[in-house]
């Protein structure tokens, strides 16, 4: 398997804050707090047991229709 950040799994959730708190209560450790990205997604980062990066995010309408989209 590749080393480093070669594999990144993204999971979109409806309520990022609630999902992060739920996972923390189950003992999951995050490498970041919730980040408000410049592309208008909110993300929280963690890694699986093999070191693969996992990003849980909420983009909402900005995933398909960001304000900078060319119409």
PyMOL Python script that loads the backbone (N, CA, C, O; Angstrom):
from pymol import cmd

cmd.read_pdbstr("""\
ATOM      1  N   UNK A   1       0.839  -1.186   0.000  1.00  0.00           N
ATOM      2  CA  UNK A   1       0.000   0.000   0.000  1.00  0.00           C
ATOM      3  C   UNK A   1       0.880   1.244   0.000  1.00  0.00           C
ATOM      4  O   UNK A   1       1.978   1.237   0.557  1.00  0.00           O
ATOM      5  N   UNK A   2       0.395   2.308  -0.625  1.00  0.00           N
ATOM      6  CA  UNK A   2       1.153   3.560  -0.628  1.00  0.00           C
ATOM      7  C   UNK A   2       1.301   4.121   0.775  1.00  0.00           C
ATOM      8  O   UNK A   2       0.444   3.893   1.629  1.00  0.00           O
ATOM      9  N   UNK A   3       2.366   4.845   1.018  1.00  0.00           N
ATOM     10  CA  UNK A   3       2.599   5.511   2.294  1.00  0.00           C
ATOM     11  C   UNK A   3       2.166   6.970   2.189  1.00  0.00           C
ATOM     12  O   UNK A   3       2.086   7.523   1.092  1.00  0.00           O
ATOM     13  N   UNK A   4       1.892   7.578   3.316  1.00  0.00           N
ATOM     14  CA  UNK A   4       1.555   9.000   3.341  1.00  0.00           C
ATOM     15  C   UNK A   4       0.080   9.261   3.109  1.00  0.00           C
ATOM     16  O   UNK A   4      -0.775   8.473   3.515  1.00  0.00           O
ATOM     17  N   UNK A   5      -0.210  10.372   2.454  1.00  0.00           N
ATOM     18  CA  UNK A   5      -1.585  10.806   2.239  1.00  0.00           C
ATOM     19  C   UNK A   5      -2.167  10.313   0.916  1.00  0.00           C
ATOM     20  O   UNK A   5      -2.997  10.996   0.315  1.00  0.00           O
ATOM     21  N   UNK A   6      -1.748   9.146   0.461  1.00  0.00           N
ATOM     22  CA  UNK A   6      -2.202   8.652  -0.836  1.00  0.00           C
ATOM     23  C   UNK A   6      -3.682   8.276  -0.828  1.00  0.00           C
ATOM     24  O   UNK A   6      -4.347   8.391  -1.858  1.00  0.00           O
ATOM     25  N   UNK A   7      -4.203   7.835   0.296  1.00  0.00           N
ATOM     26  CA  UNK A   7      -5.597   7.423   0.379  1.00  0.00           C
ATOM     27  C   UNK A   7      -6.316   8.352   1.353  1.00  0.00           C
ATOM     28  O   UNK A   7      -5.910   8.508   2.504  1.00  0.00           O
ATOM     29  N   UNK A   8      -7.392   8.964   0.865  1.00  0.00           N
ATOM     30  CA  UNK A   8      -8.214   9.821   1.708  1.00  0.00           C
ATOM     31  C   UNK A   8      -9.667   9.420   1.488  1.00  0.00           C
ATOM     32  O   UNK A   8     -10.147   9.405   0.354  1.00  0.00           O
ATOM     33  N   UNK A   9     -10.355   9.102   2.556  1.00  0.00           N
ATOM     34  CA  UNK A   9     -11.768   8.745   2.487  1.00  0.00           C
ATOM     35  C   UNK A   9     -12.587   9.928   2.969  1.00  0.00           C
ATOM     36  O   UNK A   9     -12.323  10.477   4.038  1.00  0.00           O
ATOM     37  N   UNK A  10     -13.583  10.324   2.181  1.00  0.00           N
ATOM     38  CA  UNK A  10     -14.478  11.420   2.538  1.00  0.00           C
ATOM     39  C   UNK A  10     -15.862  10.867   2.838  1.00  0.00           C
ATOM     40  O   UNK A  10     -16.386  10.041   2.091  1.00  0.00           O
ATOM     41  N   UNK A  11     -16.450  11.329   3.938  1.00  0.00           N
ATOM     42  CA  UNK A  11     -17.811  10.962   4.297  1.00  0.00           C
ATOM     43  C   UNK A  11     -18.590  12.236   4.582  1.00  0.00           C
ATOM     44  O   UNK A  11     -18.231  13.000   5.478  1.00  0.00           O
ATOM     45  N   UNK A  12     -19.659  12.468   3.819  1.00  0.00           N
ATOM     46  CA  UNK A  12     -20.479  13.645   4.081  1.00  0.00           C
ATOM     47  C   UNK A  12     -21.596  13.281   5.057  1.00  0.00           C
ATOM     48  O   UNK A  12     -22.249  12.246   4.923  1.00  0.00           O
ATOM     49  N   UNK A  13     -21.798  14.149   6.033  1.00  0.00           N
ATOM     50  CA  UNK A  13     -22.847  13.964   7.036  1.00  0.00           C
ATOM     51  C   UNK A  13     -23.702  15.227   7.084  1.00  0.00           C
ATOM     52  O   UNK A  13     -23.249  16.302   6.692  1.00  0.00           O
ATOM     53  N   UNK A  14     -24.915  15.100   7.554  1.00  0.00           N
ATOM     54  CA  UNK A  14     -25.824  16.251   7.628  1.00  0.00           C
ATOM     55  C   UNK A  14     -25.489  17.182   8.790  1.00  0.00           C
ATOM     56  O   UNK A  14     -25.588  18.401   8.657  1.00  0.00           O
ATOM     57  N   UNK A  15     -25.095  16.615   9.925  1.00  0.00           N
ATOM     58  CA  UNK A  15     -24.810  17.425  11.107  1.00  0.00           C
ATOM     59  C   UNK A  15     -23.405  17.078  11.588  1.00  0.00           C
ATOM     60  O   UNK A  15     -23.220  16.159  12.386  1.00  0.00           O
ATOM     61  N   UNK A  16     -22.433  17.811  11.102  1.00  0.00           N
ATOM     62  CA  UNK A  16     -21.028  17.506  11.389  1.00  0.00           C
ATOM     63  C   UNK A  16     -20.720  17.597  12.883  1.00  0.00           C
ATOM     64  O   UNK A  16     -20.079  16.704  13.436  1.00  0.00           O
ATOM     65  N   UNK A  17     -21.162  18.647  13.529  1.00  0.00           N
ATOM     66  CA  UNK A  17     -20.869  18.828  14.954  1.00  0.00           C
ATOM     67  C   UNK A  17     -21.409  17.651  15.775  1.00  0.00           C
ATOM     68  O   UNK A  17     -20.710  17.119  16.637  1.00  0.00           O
ATOM     69  N   UNK A  18     -22.640  17.256  15.506  1.00  0.00           N
ATOM     70  CA  UNK A  18     -23.251  16.140  16.237  1.00  0.00           C
ATOM     71  C   UNK A  18     -22.503  14.837  15.964  1.00  0.00           C
ATOM     72  O   UNK A  18     -22.277  14.050  16.882  1.00  0.00           O
ATOM     73  N   UNK A  19     -22.121  14.606  14.719  1.00  0.00           N
ATOM     74  CA  UNK A  19     -21.416  13.372  14.350  1.00  0.00           C
ATOM     75  C   UNK A  19     -20.042  13.304  15.008  1.00  0.00           C
ATOM     76  O   UNK A  19     -19.638  12.252  15.503  1.00  0.00           O
ATOM     77  N   UNK A  20     -19.328  14.421  15.015  1.00  0.00           N
ATOM     78  CA  UNK A  20     -18.010  14.468  15.650  1.00  0.00           C
ATOM     79  C   UNK A  20     -18.143  14.193  17.148  1.00  0.00           C
ATOM     80  O   UNK A  20     -17.378  13.399  17.696  1.00  0.00           O
ATOM     81  N   UNK A  21     -19.085  14.827  17.804  1.00  0.00           N
ATOM     82  CA  UNK A  21     -19.290  14.601  19.237  1.00  0.00           C
ATOM     83  C   UNK A  21     -19.653  13.146  19.515  1.00  0.00           C
ATOM     84  O   UNK A  21     -19.152  12.556  20.473  1.00  0.00           O
ATOM     85  N   UNK A  22     -20.511  12.568  18.697  1.00  0.00           N
ATOM     86  CA  UNK A  22     -20.907  11.167  18.846  1.00  0.00           C
ATOM     87  C   UNK A  22     -19.692  10.241  18.735  1.00  0.00           C
ATOM     88  O   UNK A  22     -19.538   9.322  19.540  1.00  0.00           O
ATOM     89  N   UNK A  23     -18.840  10.476  17.754  1.00  0.00           N
ATOM     90  CA  UNK A  23     -17.651   9.640  17.568  1.00  0.00           C
ATOM     91  C   UNK A  23     -16.637   9.840  18.695  1.00  0.00           C
ATOM     92  O   UNK A  23     -16.002   8.880  19.132  1.00  0.00           O
ATOM     93  N   UNK A  24     -16.481  11.073  19.165  1.00  0.00           N
ATOM     94  CA  UNK A  24     -15.579  11.337  20.294  1.00  0.00           C
ATOM     95  C   UNK A  24     -16.032  10.596  21.544  1.00  0.00           C
ATOM     96  O   UNK A  24     -15.204  10.074  22.290  1.00  0.00           O
ATOM     97  N   UNK A  25     -17.340  10.548  21.779  1.00  0.00           N
ATOM     98  CA  UNK A  25     -17.874   9.827  22.935  1.00  0.00           C
ATOM     99  C   UNK A  25     -17.580   8.332  22.850  1.00  0.00           C
ATOM    100  O   UNK A  25     -17.536   7.645  23.871  1.00  0.00           O
ATOM    101  N   UNK A  26     -17.380   7.830  21.638  1.00  0.00           N
ATOM    102  CA  UNK A  26     -17.060   6.414  21.438  1.00  0.00           C
ATOM    103  C   UNK A  26     -15.552   6.161  21.455  1.00  0.00           C
ATOM    104  O   UNK A  26     -15.105   5.038  21.222  1.00  0.00           O
ATOM    105  N   UNK A  27     -14.761   7.218  21.735  1.00  0.00           N
ATOM    106  CA  UNK A  27     -13.321   7.059  21.851  1.00  0.00           C
ATOM    107  C   UNK A  27     -12.529   7.347  20.586  1.00  0.00           C
ATOM    108  O   UNK A  27     -11.319   7.120  20.552  1.00  0.00           O
ATOM    109  N   UNK A  28     -13.189   7.842  19.548  1.00  0.00           N
ATOM    110  CA  UNK A  28     -12.486   8.177  18.304  1.00  0.00           C
ATOM    111  C   UNK A  28     -11.762   9.496  18.504  1.00  0.00           C
ATOM    112  O   UNK A  28     -12.337  10.459  19.010  1.00  0.00           O
ATOM    113  N   UNK A  29     -10.499   9.536  18.104  1.00  0.00           N
ATOM    114  CA  UNK A  29      -9.694  10.757  18.232  1.00  0.00           C
ATOM    115  C   UNK A  29      -9.553  11.437  16.880  1.00  0.00           C
ATOM    116  O   UNK A  29      -9.279  10.787  15.870  1.00  0.00           O
ATOM    117  N   UNK A  30      -9.738  12.724  16.870  1.00  0.00           N
ATOM    118  CA  UNK A  30      -9.626  13.532  15.656  1.00  0.00           C
ATOM    119  C   UNK A  30      -8.290  14.264  15.653  1.00  0.00           C
ATOM    120  O   UNK A  30      -7.785  14.661  16.703  1.00  0.00           O
ATOM    121  N   UNK A  31      -7.728  14.439  14.473  1.00  0.00           N
ATOM    122  CA  UNK A  31      -6.463  15.165  14.357  1.00  0.00           C
ATOM    123  C   UNK A  31      -6.691  16.666  14.208  1.00  0.00           C
ATOM    124  O   UNK A  31      -5.751  17.452  14.326  1.00  0.00           O
ATOM    125  N   UNK A  32      -7.947  17.070  13.946  1.00  0.00           N
ATOM    126  CA  UNK A  32      -8.287  18.497  13.872  1.00  0.00           C
ATOM    127  C   UNK A  32      -9.620  18.718  14.572  1.00  0.00           C
ATOM    128  O   UNK A  32     -10.395  17.788  14.793  1.00  0.00           O
ATOM    129  N   UNK A  33      -9.857  19.959  14.908  1.00  0.00           N
ATOM    130  CA  UNK A  33     -11.203  20.368  15.306  1.00  0.00           C
ATOM    131  C   UNK A  33     -11.977  20.566  14.003  1.00  0.00           C
ATOM    132  O   UNK A  33     -11.430  20.349  12.922  1.00  0.00           O
ATOM    133  N   UNK A  34     -13.218  20.968  14.094  1.00  0.00           N
ATOM    134  CA  UNK A  34     -13.983  21.265  12.880  1.00  0.00           C
ATOM    135  C   UNK A  34     -13.377  22.499  12.225  1.00  0.00           C
ATOM    136  O   UNK A  34     -13.203  23.539  12.860  1.00  0.00           O
ATOM    137  N   UNK A  35     -13.061  22.361  10.943  1.00  0.00           N
ATOM    138  CA  UNK A  35     -12.416  23.418  10.172  1.00  0.00           C
ATOM    139  C   UNK A  35     -13.416  23.993   9.180  1.00  0.00           C
ATOM    140  O   UNK A  35     -14.069  23.246   8.452  1.00  0.00           O
ATOM    141  N   UNK A  36     -13.542  25.322   9.147  1.00  0.00           N
ATOM    142  CA  UNK A  36     -14.350  25.984   8.123  1.00  0.00           C
ATOM    143  C   UNK A  36     -13.426  26.296   6.953  1.00  0.00           C
ATOM    144  O   UNK A  36     -12.611  27.215   7.024  1.00  0.00           O
ATOM    145  N   UNK A  37     -13.558  25.525   5.875  1.00  0.00           N
ATOM    146  CA  UNK A  37     -12.673  25.683   4.722  1.00  0.00           C
ATOM    147  C   UNK A  37     -13.078  26.877   3.865  1.00  0.00           C
ATOM    148  O   UNK A  37     -14.233  27.304   3.883  1.00  0.00           O
ATOM    149  N   UNK A  38     -12.118  27.410   3.116  1.00  0.00           N
ATOM    150  CA  UNK A  38     -12.389  28.573   2.266  1.00  0.00           C
ATOM    151  C   UNK A  38     -13.354  28.242   1.127  1.00  0.00           C
ATOM    152  O   UNK A  38     -13.966  29.144   0.556  1.00  0.00           O
ATOM    153  N   UNK A  39     -13.496  26.957   0.793  1.00  0.00           N
ATOM    154  CA  UNK A  39     -14.430  26.554  -0.268  1.00  0.00           C
ATOM    155  C   UNK A  39     -15.816  26.243   0.298  1.00  0.00           C
ATOM    156  O   UNK A  39     -16.657  25.648  -0.376  1.00  0.00           O
ATOM    157  N   UNK A  40     -16.040  26.661   1.564  1.00  0.00           N
ATOM    158  CA  UNK A  40     -17.341  26.632   2.242  1.00  0.00           C
ATOM    159  C   UNK A  40     -17.794  25.254   2.703  1.00  0.00           C
ATOM    160  O   UNK A  40     -18.985  25.037   2.925  1.00  0.00           O
ATOM    161  N   UNK A  41     -16.866  24.327   2.849  1.00  0.00           N
ATOM    162  CA  UNK A  41     -17.157  23.043   3.481  1.00  0.00           C
ATOM    163  C   UNK A  41     -16.640  23.119   4.905  1.00  0.00           C
ATOM    164  O   UNK A  41     -15.662  23.814   5.181  1.00  0.00           O
ATOM    165  N   UNK A  42     -17.295  22.407   5.808  1.00  0.00           N
ATOM    166  CA  UNK A  42     -16.783  22.217   7.164  1.00  0.00           C
ATOM    167  C   UNK A  42     -16.283  20.789   7.259  1.00  0.00           C
ATOM    168  O   UNK A  42     -16.954  19.857   6.814  1.00  0.00           O
ATOM    169  N   UNK A  43     -15.109  20.618   7.836  1.00  0.00           N
ATOM    170  CA  UNK A  43     -14.468  19.301   7.874  1.00  0.00           C
ATOM    171  C   UNK A  43     -13.878  19.016   9.252  1.00  0.00           C
ATOM    172  O   UNK A  43     -13.520  19.924  10.001  1.00  0.00           O
ATOM    173  N   UNK A  44     -13.790  17.727   9.557  1.00  0.00           N
ATOM    174  CA  UNK A  44     -13.030  17.248  10.709  1.00  0.00           C
ATOM    175  C   UNK A  44     -12.181  16.078  10.214  1.00  0.00           C
ATOM    176  O   UNK A  44     -12.684  15.211   9.499  1.00  0.00           O
ATOM    177  N   UNK A  45     -10.901  16.043  10.586  1.00  0.00           N
ATOM    178  CA  UNK A  45      -9.956  15.047  10.075  1.00  0.00           C
ATOM    179  C   UNK A  45      -9.589  14.038  11.157  1.00  0.00           C
ATOM    180  O   UNK A  45      -9.458  14.382  12.332  1.00  0.00           O
ATOM    181  N   UNK A  46      -9.428  12.804  10.741  1.00  0.00           N
ATOM    182  CA  UNK A  46      -8.948  11.733  11.601  1.00  0.00           C
ATOM    183  C   UNK A  46      -8.260  10.698  10.726  1.00  0.00           C
ATOM    184  O   UNK A  46      -8.232  10.842   9.503  1.00  0.00           O
ATOM    185  N   UNK A  47      -7.712   9.668  11.327  1.00  0.00           N
ATOM    186  CA  UNK A  47      -7.053   8.593  10.574  1.00  0.00           C
ATOM    187  C   UNK A  47      -7.565   7.254  11.063  1.00  0.00           C
ATOM    188  O   UNK A  47      -7.949   7.111  12.224  1.00  0.00           O
ATOM    189  N   UNK A  48      -7.570   6.257  10.159  1.00  0.00           N
ATOM    190  CA  UNK A  48      -7.950   4.907  10.573  1.00  0.00           C
ATOM    191  C   UNK A  48      -6.723   4.211  11.169  1.00  0.00           C
ATOM    192  O   UNK A  48      -5.655   4.813  11.269  1.00  0.00           O
ATOM    193  N   UNK A  49      -6.873   2.965  11.558  1.00  0.00           N
ATOM    194  CA  UNK A  49      -5.789   2.237  12.223  1.00  0.00           C
ATOM    195  C   UNK A  49      -4.574   2.013  11.324  1.00  0.00           C
ATOM    196  O   UNK A  49      -3.469   1.791  11.820  1.00  0.00           O
ATOM    197  N   UNK A  50      -4.772   2.070  10.002  1.00  0.00           N
ATOM    198  CA  UNK A  50      -3.652   1.919   9.071  1.00  0.00           C
ATOM    199  C   UNK A  50      -3.027   3.250   8.692  1.00  0.00           C
ATOM    200  O   UNK A  50      -2.094   3.289   7.890  1.00  0.00           O
ATOM    201  N   UNK A  51      -3.529   4.338   9.258  1.00  0.00           N
ATOM    202  CA  UNK A  51      -2.970   5.658   8.967  1.00  0.00           C
ATOM    203  C   UNK A  51      -3.594   6.353   7.778  1.00  0.00           C
ATOM    204  O   UNK A  51      -3.140   7.430   7.391  1.00  0.00           O
ATOM    205  N   UNK A  52      -4.636   5.761   7.180  1.00  0.00           N
ATOM    206  CA  UNK A  52      -5.322   6.420   6.066  1.00  0.00           C
ATOM    207  C   UNK A  52      -6.127   7.600   6.600  1.00  0.00           C
ATOM    208  O   UNK A  52      -6.782   7.507   7.638  1.00  0.00           O
ATOM    209  N   UNK A  53      -6.064   8.698   5.876  1.00  0.00           N
ATOM    210  CA  UNK A  53      -6.760   9.902   6.297  1.00  0.00           C
ATOM    211  C   UNK A  53      -8.252   9.769   6.010  1.00  0.00           C
ATOM    212  O   UNK A  53      -8.652   9.306   4.941  1.00  0.00           O
ATOM    213  N   UNK A  54      -9.070  10.183   6.980  1.00  0.00           N
ATOM    214  CA  UNK A  54     -10.519  10.201   6.840  1.00  0.00           C
ATOM    215  C   UNK A  54     -10.973  11.631   7.108  1.00  0.00           C
ATOM    216  O   UNK A  54     -10.561  12.253   8.087  1.00  0.00           O
ATOM    217  N   UNK A  55     -11.820  12.137   6.232  1.00  0.00           N
ATOM    218  CA  UNK A  55     -12.376  13.473   6.409  1.00  0.00           C
ATOM    219  C   UNK A  55     -13.892  13.339   6.457  1.00  0.00           C
ATOM    220  O   UNK A  55     -14.518  12.863   5.510  1.00  0.00           O
ATOM    221  N   UNK A  56     -14.464  13.762   7.563  1.00  0.00           N
ATOM    222  CA  UNK A  56     -15.912  13.831   7.697  1.00  0.00           C
ATOM    223  C   UNK A  56     -16.275  15.285   7.425  1.00  0.00           C
ATOM    224  O   UNK A  56     -15.682  16.194   8.006  1.00  0.00           O
ATOM    225  N   UNK A  57     -17.241  15.506   6.548  1.00  0.00           N
ATOM    226  CA  UNK A  57     -17.522  16.882   6.148  1.00  0.00           C
ATOM    227  C   UNK A  57     -19.004  17.130   5.946  1.00  0.00           C
ATOM    228  O   UNK A  57     -19.809  16.206   5.824  1.00  0.00           O
ATOM    229  N   UNK A  58     -19.332  18.415   5.915  1.00  0.00           N
ATOM    230  CA  UNK A  58     -20.660  18.850   5.502  1.00  0.00           C
ATOM    231  C   UNK A  58     -20.468  19.988   4.519  1.00  0.00           C
ATOM    232  O   UNK A  58     -19.876  21.015   4.849  1.00  0.00           O
ATOM    233  N   UNK A  59     -20.969  19.801   3.319  1.00  0.00           N
ATOM    234  CA  UNK A  59     -20.876  20.829   2.289  1.00  0.00           C
ATOM    235  C   UNK A  59     -22.230  21.440   1.994  1.00  0.00           C
ATOM    236  O   UNK A  59     -22.312  22.589   1.560  1.00  0.00           O
ATOM    237  N   UNK A  60     -23.288  20.690   2.224  1.00  0.00           N
ATOM    238  CA  UNK A  60     -24.625  21.206   1.938  1.00  0.00           C
ATOM    239  C   UNK A  60     -24.759  21.589   0.481  1.00  0.00           C
ATOM    240  O   UNK A  60     -24.261  20.890  -0.402  1.00  0.00           O
ATOM    241  N   UNK A  61     -25.431  22.699   0.230  1.00  0.00           N
ATOM    242  CA  UNK A  61     -25.658  23.130  -1.155  1.00  0.00           C
ATOM    243  C   UNK A  61     -24.361  23.556  -1.843  1.00  0.00           C
ATOM    244  O   UNK A  61     -24.308  23.617  -3.072  1.00  0.00           O
ATOM    245  N   UNK A  62     -23.316  23.850  -1.068  1.00  0.00           N
ATOM    246  CA  UNK A  62     -22.056  24.305  -1.664  1.00  0.00           C
ATOM    247  C   UNK A  62     -21.280  23.192  -2.364  1.00  0.00           C
ATOM    248  O   UNK A  62     -20.341  23.471  -3.109  1.00  0.00           O
ATOM    249  N   UNK A  63     -21.660  21.941  -2.133  1.00  0.00           N
ATOM    250  CA  UNK A  63     -20.974  20.842  -2.818  1.00  0.00           C
ATOM    251  C   UNK A  63     -21.275  20.868  -4.311  1.00  0.00           C
ATOM    252  O   UNK A  63     -20.374  20.698  -5.132  1.00  0.00           O
ATOM    253  N   UNK A  64     -22.523  21.078  -4.659  1.00  0.00           N
ATOM    254  CA  UNK A  64     -22.910  21.087  -6.087  1.00  0.00           C
ATOM    255  C   UNK A  64     -23.103  22.478  -6.651  1.00  0.00           C
ATOM    256  O   UNK A  64     -22.995  22.675  -7.861  1.00  0.00           O
ATOM    257  N   UNK A  65     -23.383  23.434  -5.807  1.00  0.00           N
ATOM    258  CA  UNK A  65     -23.681  24.807  -6.275  1.00  0.00           C
ATOM    259  C   UNK A  65     -22.953  25.854  -5.437  1.00  0.00           C
ATOM    260  O   UNK A  65     -23.590  26.642  -4.738  1.00  0.00           O
ATOM    261  N   UNK A  66     -21.619  25.866  -5.505  1.00  0.00           N
ATOM    262  CA  UNK A  66     -20.895  26.887  -4.740  1.00  0.00           C
ATOM    263  C   UNK A  66     -21.146  28.276  -5.335  1.00  0.00           C
ATOM    264  O   UNK A  66     -21.461  28.385  -6.520  1.00  0.00           O
ATOM    265  N   UNK A  67     -21.013  29.337  -4.533  1.00  0.00           N
ATOM    266  CA  UNK A  67     -21.287  30.694  -5.018  1.00  0.00           C
ATOM    267  C   UNK A  67     -20.396  31.120  -6.197  1.00  0.00           C
ATOM    268  O   UNK A  67     -20.784  31.999  -6.967  1.00  0.00           O
ATOM    269  N   UNK A  68     -19.232  30.524  -6.346  1.00  0.00           N
ATOM    270  CA  UNK A  68     -18.319  30.905  -7.426  1.00  0.00           C
ATOM    271  C   UNK A  68     -18.550  30.096  -8.701  1.00  0.00           C
ATOM    272  O   UNK A  68     -17.819  30.265  -9.677  1.00  0.00           O
ATOM    273  N   UNK A  69     -19.532  29.240  -8.707  1.00  0.00           N
ATOM    274  CA  UNK A  69     -19.827  28.379  -9.853  1.00  0.00           C
ATOM    275  C   UNK A  69     -20.174  29.225 -11.087  1.00  0.00           C
ATOM    276  O   UNK A  69     -20.923  30.198 -11.000  1.00  0.00           O
ATOM    277  N   UNK A  70     -19.622  28.837 -12.214  1.00  0.00           N
ATOM    278  CA  UNK A  70     -19.916  29.515 -13.481  1.00  0.00           C
ATOM    279  C   UNK A  70     -21.253  28.988 -13.986  1.00  0.00           C
ATOM    280  O   UNK A  70     -21.435  27.780 -14.133  1.00  0.00           O
ATOM    281  N   UNK A  71     -22.170  29.881 -14.246  1.00  0.00           N
ATOM    282  CA  UNK A  71     -23.516  29.470 -14.675  1.00  0.00           C
ATOM    283  C   UNK A  71     -23.688  29.587 -16.163  1.00  0.00           C
ATOM    284  O   UNK A  71     -24.760  29.281 -16.686  1.00  0.00           O
TER     285      UNK A  71
END
""", "prot")
cmd.dss("prot")
cmd.show_as("cartoon", "prot")
cmd.util.cbc("prot")
cmd.orient("prot")
